[in-house]
Amino acid sequence: VLQDHEFPRVGGTRLVRVNIRVIAATNKDLKRAVKERTFREDLYFRLNVVNLLLPPLRDRPEDIIPLAEYFLARHMREMKKRKRSFSKSAIKTMRCYAWPGNIRELDNAIARAVVLGVEEEISPDLLGLGGGKDELDEIDNLPYHESLDRFGTRILEQAMRRSNWSQTKASELLGLQRTYLSRLLKQKGIQQGTESS
């Protein structure tokens, strides 16, 4: 069907012509899968007419809020909920979050907030992303060095998450030497799975 645009019906002998376009998405490297023989090469070449690479949401921070507003409007309409908006701290939380689950995670977070929320404004805790409190409020009553240390730790953790725990990418993101970043991570005891909340 993909190549000849025709097929016989089950039990039939006459070919039926179709005019179709297949749009498919994957999070796998199909070229590598073809080389490893885990994906059929002939199917790859039939499907791979136009290839669009969509970077992860964490690499497109300018898209987060417009997408969130779209999902909010859609979920409010579907669930027949009254109009709501995001609080400033919710917007800040969404912009700072690494979104490991990409757009699906954003969509689910907004759906959760619409279902659980009763206030006019959606707060960070309704999004279920962890750390509902505004970071600046949290360190407000701490001594200077402790505030700086805690904020620095969060910056390092976020950079590591955004770079998928690649020290090379995180060091480029932060503008630090990789060896210095490695020392900082060791000093603060930061490794994958040990992020502070």
Buried (B, 14 or more C-beta within 10 A) or exposed (E): EEEEEEEEEEEEEEEEEEEEEEEEEEEEEBEEBBEEEEBEEEEEEEBEEEEEEEEBBBEBBEEBEEBBBEBBEBBBEEEEBEEBEBBEBBBBBBEBBBBEEBBEBBBBBBBBBBEEBEEEEBBBBBBEBEBBEBBEEBBEEEEEEEBEBBBEBBEBBBBBBBBEEEBEBBBBBBEBEBEEBBEBBEEBEBEEEEBEE
